[in-house]
Amino acid sequence: MRPPIHQRFVDKADAAITAAVEIYNKPSFAYREETFAILALNAWELLLKAKVLKDAGNDVRALRVYEPRELKSGGKSAKLYAKRNRTGNFHSISFFECAKRLSASGALPAEVFSNLDALVAIRDNSVHYVTPSAKLARQAQELAAASIKNFVLLDKQWFDHDLSRALNLILPLSFVPGTGQVESVVTTADESRLIDFLEQIGQAIGTPESDFAVAVRLEVKVEKSSLTTASKVVWSKDPDAIKVALTETDIRTKYPWDYGELVKRLNKRYLDFKANQKFHDIRMPLLPDEKYAKARYLDPGNPKSPKKDFYNPNVLPIFDQHYTKT
């Protein structure tokens, strides 16, 4: 049995976003930011069109552009006809038309729309600069991280397809050009205007409670530590890999929720949540995995000492599989 039409769009969208990430994974790739924007927007257009199709019961007419025909009298027909492109195939609705439709229906969060608007700006303006400055590259990085996160969340929410294991929600550390704020000299007026535009978009939309983001700020703090309380990391055999030590003081940044805060957020997130045995059956297997949780011991050198568990927001997609969101 052939899959529904919208699923073919989803499969192509997943392939396109994977290609975008793989290109962005090449630090020496000279056209990295621009190519990511092009491929990521292609992926998003396919994903949005898949959603429009699915909502329309896979009726392909939902993606077609309709317009009146010109009459011999010089006027326009009252009836609308499907527009065809120069090859004779049906002309499909634009990327922004898909986004606007889904935004109007409430399916596409405002943060996602703004993130896509910013990526379009990078793509459309890429011809005006040869090599983007460090500041623009940093902005592109933050937008890319948010775009991937948003894509994975909506792919799961709309089509029950989990890409979280295939795509890292936060782009690898090798993308970070340095610590702290990036300062640079903008080489052209065009690039200066683009940077200002992206900053305005990033500041205009976003709520702390939203799962989605316009841009994700990435910061890496590297410290040499001889403390026995410093958390250990797995060292790469790659001689070019960045060396990072995560100290105990960083734990609350990566794992911001204690048990009480986790329960509070789950109560707010789901209609049918209760802190009962079902909840504990889901929660307990997550504790050994540092992707989801981290234990802080009263005596760090003694695993038998009293401990308190803290949770990473990565737990939310797991609970989404078991409860109904508000």
GUZA-750167 format. One record per atom (N, C-alpha, C): residue in one letter; x, y, z. Coordinates in steps of 0.1 Angstrom, whole numbers, plus 5000, padded with zeros to 4 digits. Example, Ala and Ser with C-alpha at 12.3 -4.5 7.8 and 13.67 -1.06 7.14 Angstrom:
BEGIN
A513249435078 A512349555078 A513249675078 S512849785071 S513749895071 S512950005079 
***
This chain:
BEGIN
M500849885000 M500050005000 M500950125000 R500650224991 R501450344990 R501150435001 P502150505006 P501950595017 P501150715013 P500550785021 P499750905017 P500751015011 I500151095003 I501051194996 I501851285006 H501151325017 H501951415026 H503151345032 Q503151205033 Q504251145039 Q505451155030 R505251155016 R506351165007 R507051305009 F506251405012 F506751545014 F507551535027 V507051465037 V507751465050 V509151395048 D509151285041 D510451215039 D511451305032 K511051375022 K511951465015 K512351585024 A511451625032 A511851735042 A512851685051 D512751565057 D513751505066 D515051495059 A515051455046 A516351435039 A516951575037 A516151675034 A516751805032 A517351875045 I516651855056 I517151915068 I518451845073 T518451705070 T519651635074 T520851685065 A520551705053 A521651755044 A522151895048 A521151975053 A521552115058 A522452105070 V522152015079 V522951995091 V524351935087 E524351845078 E525651785074 E526551895068 I525951975060 I526752085054 I527252185065 Y526452215074 Y526852305085 Y527852245094 N527952105093 N528952035102 N530352045096 K530552115085 K531852125078 K532352265081 P533252275092 P533752415096 P534452485085 S535152415075 S535952475065 S535152505052 F533752475053 F532952495041 F532652645040 A533152705029 A533152855028 A531752915027 Y530852835022 Y529452895019 Y528452825029 R528952805041 R528152725050 R526852785055 E526852905059 E525652975064 E524652985053 E525053025042 E524153055030 E523552915026 T524352815025 T523852685020 T522952625030 F523252645043 F522352595053 F520952655052 A520952795050 A519652865049 A518852815037 I519552785026 I518852735014 I518252605016 L519052505021 L518552375023 L517552365034 A517752445045 A516852435056 A515452495052 L515452595044 L514152655039 L513552555029 N514252485021 N513652385013 N513052275021 A513652235032 A513152135041 A511852185048 W511852315052 W510752375059 W509552385049 E509852425036 E508752435027 E508052305024 L508852195024 L508252065022 L507452015034 L507952055046 L507252015058 L505952095060 L505952215056 L504752305057 L503752255047 K504152215035 K503252165025 K502752035029 A503551955036 A503051825041 A501851845051 K502051945059 K501051975069 K499752025062 V499852115053 V498752165045 V497952045039 L498751955032 L498151845026 L497451755036 K498051725047 K497451635057 K496151695062 D496151825065 D494951895070 D493851895060 A494251885047 A493251885036 A492851745032 G493251645040 G492851505036 G493651455024 N494851515022 N495751475011 N495151504997 D494351614997 D493851664985 D494851764979 V495451724968 V496551804962 V496051944958 R494751954956 R494252094952 R494552194963 A494752154975 A495052244986 A496452314983 L497252264975 L498652324973 L498652394959 R497552394952 R497652464939 R497252614940 V497852684930 V497452824929 V496352844919 Y495352914923 Y494152934914 Y494053084911 E493653104898 E493553244894 E492553254883 P491953374880 P490953384869 P491653384856 R490953354846 R491553354832 R491053484826 E491853534816 E491553654809 E490553624798 L489553694797 L488453674787 L488853744775 K488153704764 K488453774751 K487953924751 S487053944760 S486554084762 S487554174769 G488654104775 G489654184782 G489454174797 G488254124802 G488054114816 G488553984822 K488153954834 K488653834841 K487453744844 S487653614843 S486553514845 S486253514860 A484953484863 A484553464876 A485053334882 K485253234874 K485753104878 K487253114879 L487753044889 L489153034891 L489752904885 Y490852904879 Y491552794873 Y492852764879 A493252644879 A494652604885 A495652664875 K496652734881 K497652794873 K498752694870 R499352694858 R500352604855 R501652684852 N502852614855 N504052674853 N504552654838 R505752694835 R506152694821 R506352544816 T506452454825 T506552314820 T505252244818 G504152314822 G502852264821 G502352194834 N503152194844 N502752134857 N502052244865 F501252194875 F500452284883 F501452374892 H501152494893 H501952594901 H501452574916 S502452554925 S502052524939 S502252664946 I501552664958 I501552784966 I502952804972 S503252924975 S504652964979 S504952924993 F506152924997 F506652895010 F505852985021 F505853115018 F505253205027 F503653195028 E503153155017 E501653125017 E501353005026 C502152905025 C501952795035 C502152835049 A503152915052 A503452965065 A502353045070 K501753135062 K500653225066 K499453145069 R499153045061 R497952965063 R498052895077 L499152835079 L499352755091 L499452845103 S499952965102 S499953065113 S498553105116 A497753135106 A496353175108 A495553065115 S495852945112 S495152835119 S495652805133 G496752865136 G497352835150 G498252715150 A498552655138 A499352535138 A500852575138 L501152695133 L502552735132 L502852845143 P503652815153 P503852915164 P504553045158 A504353155164 A504953285160 A506453275160 E507053205170 E508453205170 E509053135158 V508353025153 V508852955142 V508753035129 F507653115128 F507453205116 F508553305116 S508853365127 S509953465128 S511253405125 N511553285130 N512853225126 N512953195111 L511853155105 L511853125091 L512053255083 D511453365088 D511553495082 D513053535082 A513753515093 A515153545094 A515953465084 L515653335083 L516453245074 L516253295060 V515053335056 V514753385043 V515653515040 A515753595050 A516553715049 A518053685046 I518553585053 I519953535050 I520053485036 R519153405032 R519153345019 R519053455008 D518153545010 D517853644999 D519053744998 N519753765009 N520753875010 N522153815008 S522253685007 S523653625006 S524453664994 V523753704983 V524553754971 V525253884974 H524853954984 H525454084987 H526754084995 Y527153974999 Y528453965006 Y529153835002 V530453845002 V531253724998 V531553635010 T532153695020 T532353615032 T531653685044 P530753625051 P530053695062 P530953715073 S530753835080 S531553865091 S531253775103 A532153775113 A531953695125 A530553715132 K530153835132 K528853865139 K527753805131 L527753815118 L526653755110 L526753605110 A527953555111 A528053405112 A527453355125 R527653435136 R527153395149 R525653405149 Q525053505143 Q523653515142 Q523053405134 A523753365123 A523253255115 A523253125123 Q524253105131 Q524452995139 Q523252975149 E522953095156 E521853095165 E520453065159 L520253115147 L519053095139 L518952945135 A520152895131 A520152755126 A519852655137 A520352685149 A520052595161 A518552595164 A517952715164 A516552725166 A515752665155 S516152675143 S515452615132 S515352465133 I516552405136 I516552265137 I515652215149 K515752285160 K514952245172 K513452255168 N513052365162 N511652385158 N511252275148 F512152245139 F511752135129 F511552005135 V512451965144 V512251835151 V510951835159 L510651945166 L509451945175 L508151935166 L508152005155 L506952005147 L506851875139 D507951825135 D507951695128 D507251585137 K507651595149 K507051505159 K505551535162 Q505251665164 Q503951705167 Q502951685156 W503351715144 W502451705132 W502351565126 F503551495126 F503551365119 F504051245127 D504251275140 D504651165149 D505951105144 H506851185139 H508151135134 H509251195143 D510051105149 D511051145158 D512451155152 L512851285150 L514151305144 L515251345154 S514851335167 S515751385178 S517051315179 R517051185175 R518251105176 R519151125163 A518551165152 A519251185140 A519851325139 L519151425145 L519651565145 L519851615159 N521051665162 N521251725175 N520551855176 L519751875186 L518951995188 L519852125190 I520952105196 I521952215197 I523152175188 L523452265179 L524552235169 L525852205177 P526752125171 P527952085177 P528852205182 L529652185192 L530552285197 L531452345187 S531852275177 S532752325167 S532252445160 F530952465160 F530452585153 F530652715161 V530952705174 V531052825182 V532352895178 P532353015173 P533553085169 P534453135180 G533853145192 G534653185204 G533653215215 T534253245227 T533353275238 T533053415239 G531953445246 G531453575248 G530853635236 Q530553765236 Q529953825224 Q530953845213 V530453835201 V531353855189 V531353995185 E532454055184 E532554195179 E533354185166 S532954265156 S533554265143 S533254385136 V534054405125 V533754525116 V532954475105 V531754535103 V530954495092 V531454555079 T531654475069 T532354515057 T531554595047 T530154575047 T529354645037 T528054695044 A527454795038 A526254855043 A525154755042 D525154665031 D524154565030 D524154465041 E525354425045 E525454335056 E525054395069 S525354525071 S524954595083 S523454595085 R522754625074 R521354635074 R520754495077 L521354385071 L520854255074 L521054215089 I522154245094 I522454215109 I521454285117 D521154415114 D520154495122 D518754425121 F518454385109 F517154315106 F516954185114 L518054105114 L518053985122 L517954005137 E518654105142 E518554135156 E517154175160 Q516454255151 Q515154305154 Q514154185155 I514254085145 I513453965145 I513653885158 G514953865162 G515253785173 G514753845186 Q514553975187 Q514054035199 Q512554055200 A511954045188 A510554075187 A509553975193 I509953845191 I508953735194 I509653635204 G508853585212 G509353475221 G508853485235 T508353375240 T507953365254 T508653255261 P508953275274 P509753175282 P509153045282 E507753035281 E507052905283 E506952825270 S507352895259 S507252825246 S508352725243 D507952615237 D508952515233 D509752555221 F509252655214 F509852695201 F510752815203 A511552845193 A512552955195 A512753025182 V513053155183 V513453235171 V514953215168 A515653225179 A517153205179 A517553135192 V518553055191 V519052985203 V520553045206 R520753105217 R522053155220 R522853045225 L524053025219 L524952915223 L526252985229 E526552935241 E527752985247 E528552865253 V529852875251 V530752765256 V531752835266 K531752775278 K532752825288 K533652715291 V534952735288 V535952635290 V536852675302 E536952585312 E537752615323 E538652495327 K539852525330 K540752425335 K540452405350 S540252285354 S539852255368 S540652135373 S541152155385 S541752035392 S540951985403 L539652045404 L538752005415 L538351855413 T538251785424 T537751645423 T536251645420 T535551765423 T534151765421 T533751795406 A534751825398 A534451855384 A533851735377 S532751755369 S532151645362 S533051595351 K533051465348 K533851415337 K533151415324 V533951425313 V533351415300 V534151305292 V533551255282 V534251155273 V535151225264 W536451195264 W537351265255 W537351205241 S537351285231 S537351235217 S538751195213 K538951095204 K540251065199 K540651155188 D539751245183 D540051335173 D540951445179 P542151465174 P543051565180 P542551705178 D541651725169 D541051865166 D539851895175 A539351795182 A538151815190 A538351915201 I537351995204 I537352085215 I537352015229 K538252055238 K538251995251 K537352075260 V536452015267 V535452085275 V535352005289 A535352085300 A535052025313 A533852095318 L532852015322 L531652065328 L531752055343 T531752165350 T531952175365 T530652165372 E530652135385 E529352125392 E528552255392 T529252365391 T528552495390 T527752505377 D528052425367 D527252435355 D526052345354 I525952255364 I524852155364 I523552215363 R523252325371 R521952385372 R521552455359 T522652485351 T522352555338 T521852445328 K522452325328 K522052225319 K520852145324 Y520752135337 Y519652065344 Y518952155353 P518052245348 P517452355356 P516352315365 W515752195363 W514452165370 W514752055381 D514352085393 D514351975403 D512951905402 Y512751815411 Y511551735410 Y510251815411 G510251915420 G509051995421 G508852085409 E509852135403 E509652215391 E509252135379 L509752015379 L509351925368 L507851895369 V507351855380 V505951825382 V505151955379 K505552065383 K504852195381 K504752215365 R505752195358 R505752225344 R504952115336 L504951995341 L504151885335 L502651915337 N502351955349 N500951985352 N500452095343 K501252195340 K500852305331 K500852265317 R501652165313 R501852125299 R500752035294 Y500251945303 Y499351845299 Y497951855306 L496951805299 L495551805304 L495351695314 D496051575312 D495751455319 D496851415328 F497751505332 F498951465340 F498551455355 K499151345361 K499051335375 K500351275380 A500851325391 A502151265397 A501851135404 N501451035396 N501150905402 N502150805397 Q501750675398 Q502650565395 Q503050565380 K502150605372 K502450615357 K503550715355 F503450825361 F504450925360 F505850875365 H505850805376 H507150755381 H507650645372 D506850565366 D507250455357 D507950515345 I507550635341 I508150705329 I509450775334 R509350835345 R510450915350 R511750835354 M511550725361 M512650655367 M513650605357 P513150545346 P514150495336 P515050605330 L514550735331 L515350845325 L516550885334 L516450855346 L517450905356 L518950865353 P519150745348 P520550705345 P521150775333 D520250825324 D520750885311 D520951035313 E522251085312 E522551225314 E521951315303 K521351265293 K520651345283 K519351405290 Y518851335300 Y517651365306 Y517751415321 A518751365328 A518751395343 A520151385348 K520451445359 K521751445366 K521551445381 A522151355388 A522051355402 A523251435408 R522951515419 R523951585426 R523951525440 Y525151485444 Y525351415457 Y525851515467 L525351485479 L525851575491 L527351555492 D527851435491 D529251405490 D529551355476 P530151445467 P530351405453 P531151275452 G532051255461 G532851135460 G532251005465 N531051015471 N530450905477 N529050875471 P528950785462 P527650765455 P526550715464 K526850675477 K525850635486 K525350745495 S525950865493 S525450975501 S524151035496 P523451115503 P522151165499 P522351245486 K521351235477 K521451295464 K520051365460 K520151455451 K518951525445 K519051515430 D517951475424 D517951465409 D517451595403 F518151635392 F517751755384 F517551705370 Y516651785363 Y516151735350 Y516451835339 N516751785327 N516951865315 N515651875307 P515351985301 P514151995293 P513951885282 N515051815279 N514951705270 N513951595274 V513551595287 V512551495291 V511151525285 L510951645281 L509551675276 L509051595265 P509851575254 P509451485243 P509051345248 I509751295258 I509351165263 I507951165270 F507751265278 F506451275284 F505351305274 D505651375263 D504651405253 D504051275247 Q504851165247 Q504351045242 Q503250975250 H503151025263 H502250955272 H501051045277 Y501151175275 Y500151265280 Y499651355269 T498451415271 T497851505261 T498151645265 K498751715255 K499151855257 K497951955258 T498152055265 T497052155267 T496952235254 
***
